[in-house]
Amino acid sequence: MIASMSRLIHRSCGFLWILPPMLLLISSCTTPAVYNVDILYIPTEAEREMMPHKTAVPPVTVALFQDVRDREDPIVVGAVLPDAEREKPRPVLPKYKKPPQALVNAIGDFLTRQGYAVSGSHPDWDLTEDTIDGSWGEVLLGGTIEELFIECDRSGIINKYRARAGVTIVLADIKTKRILYRVSAASNPSRDDIRFSEIMMEREINRALSSAIEKAFAESALLSHIDAMSGM
């Protein structure tokens, strides 16, 4: 009986001895290999101050944006710098749509909030006049993604969020196949916080993107050109 209990205690102690490494392994597995953020337009305070326009007729066609970012992997939109030197930075990827499609949706959302009708067609346009297709409608918007990145540095006590967004928007008259206007804008907000989450990274990258979009429209004659083409 005593021998049996001794063997049982020995086995239990052996299990308890091996338990901490197991828990450590499980804990390490909870850190994701990649992070995901949803890229979309979130109106800022500046947008609320802009005067909405009447609905433009015909609808504005927003082409897929050209991704010209200097990245090895164009799907990557950020990085999380680890809190340990031995760990590698973990990439941040779009949750639902790749950057070109995300930009189309963001521009479309902005125009809709400003009172414009937006076409459901999103052609692949290379931003040259020769490739404009007459079947796309009358008013065409396209552009390039110059920058779109969120970085979170977790090496210190405070997490440092640094976002960057830059876009170029091109307006063309589909009927005449002429480019009428081109404007570029950028934004790079930052935030320091003791908390870390995908939601906070998502908030910062969308703040940068939304601000860049609003600057492109608010600080240029882009909307006035669209109004003129629509006969407003």
Number of C-alpha atoms within 10 A of each C-alpha: 6 7 8 9 10 11 12 12 12 12 12 12 12 11 11 11 11 11 12 11 11 11 11 10 11 11 10 10 10 8 10 10 11 14 20 19 22 19 27 22 23 17 17 14 9 12 20 11 8 12 9 14 15 12 18 22 17 16 17 25 25 28 25 23 28 21 20 13 16 9 11 7 8 14 16 19 26 26 20 22 19 16 15 11 9 7 9 13 19 18 19 24 22 18 12 12 16 17 23 20 16 19 29 20 19 20 22 22 17 19 21 17 15 19 14 23 18 21 17 11 13 19 16 15 19 16 20 12 15 9 11 22 14 12 8 18 16 20 24 26 26 25 26 21 19 18 21 24 23 27 23 26 19 18 14 11 11 14 20 21 21 20 27 24 24 22 26 20 21 22 24 25 21 20 15 11 17 15 17 12 16 17 17 20 20 21 21 20 16 17 14 13 11 10 11 16 11 14 11 16 27 21 18 23 31 27 24 26 30 27 25 22 26 20 19 22 20 14 12 15 14 18 18 12 18 23 18 10 16 16 10 13
